[in-house]
């Protein structure tokens, strides 16, 4: 193996296959985005635990669930909208007061 090939493999992000590499850097896979979105929602005290389900397809997050207050919905949307790799967020959550 040539020294150039070895050096390329040691560069940060070189050949990283978490998603696919583009000219501007690596992209996270849908599974990685979903895991991070789920983790963020779990840490947010404003979002009830296990009420919001996350699906990701080509970087687009879809949130499903039933919440009790509009503030919970807003918090969930804000939690996932700014994650690295997210190309959009679809809101399929419903607010139903008890």
C-alpha positions in Angstrom: 0.0 0.0 0.0 1.4 3.4 -0.9 2.1 5.9 1.8 -0.4 8.3 0.1 -3.2 5.8 0.6 -2.2 5.2 4.2 -2.1 9.0 4.9 -5.5 9.5 3.4 -7.0 6.9 5.6 -5.7 8.6 8.7 -7.2 12.0 7.8 -10.2 12.9 9.9 -13.3 12.1 7.9 -11.4 10.5 5.1 -13.5 7.6 3.8 -16.1 8.0 6.6 -19.1 6.0 5.7 -21.6 7.0 8.3 -23.6 8.4 5.5 -21.9 9.5 2.4 -19.2 12.0 1.8 -19.9 15.1 -0.1 -17.6 17.9 -1.3 -18.4 19.9 1.9 -18.0 17.1 4.5 -19.6 13.9 5.8 -23.3 13.5 6.2 -24.9 11.6 9.1 -27.0 8.6 8.3 -30.7 8.6 9.0 -30.2 6.2 11.9 -27.6 8.5 13.5 -30.0 11.5 13.1 -32.9 9.5 14.6 -30.8 8.4 17.6 -29.7 12.0 18.3 -33.2 13.4 17.9 -34.6 10.7 20.3 -31.8 11.5 22.8 -32.5 15.3 22.6 -36.3 14.7 23.2 -35.6 12.4 26.1 -33.4 15.1 27.8 -36.0 17.9 27.3 -38.1 18.2 30.5 -40.8 20.1 28.5 -41.4 17.0 26.3 -43.2 14.1 28.1 -41.2 10.9 27.9 -42.2 8.4 25.2 -44.9 10.6 23.7 -43.0 11.6 20.5 -41.9 9.1 17.9 -39.1 10.0 15.5 -38.7 8.8 11.9 -36.0 9.9 9.5 -35.8 9.6 5.8 -33.0 11.2 3.8 -32.3 13.7 6.6 -35.9 14.7 7.0 -37.4 14.1 10.5 -41.0 13.3 10.9 -42.4 13.6 14.5 -45.6 11.7 15.5 -47.3 11.7 18.9 -50.0 13.0 21.1 -49.1 15.8 23.5 -51.1 17.7 26.2 -49.9 21.3 25.6 -48.9 23.4 22.6 -45.6 24.3 24.5 -44.6 20.6 24.4 -45.0 20.5 20.6 -43.0 23.7 20.2 -40.2 22.3 22.4 -40.1 19.0 20.5 -39.8 20.9 17.1 -37.1 23.2 18.4 -35.1 20.2 19.8 -34.8 18.4 16.5 -34.8 21.3 14.0 -31.2 22.4 14.6 -29.6 19.0 14.7 -26.6 18.5 12.3 -27.7 16.7 9.1 -31.4 17.5 9.3 -32.8 18.7 6.0 -36.4 19.4 7.3 -38.9 18.6 9.9 -42.5 17.3 9.4 -44.9 17.8 12.2 -47.5 15.1 12.7 -48.0 15.7 16.4 -51.4 16.3 17.9 -52.2 18.4 20.9 -55.1 16.9 22.9 -55.8 18.5 26.3 -57.0 16.1 29.0 
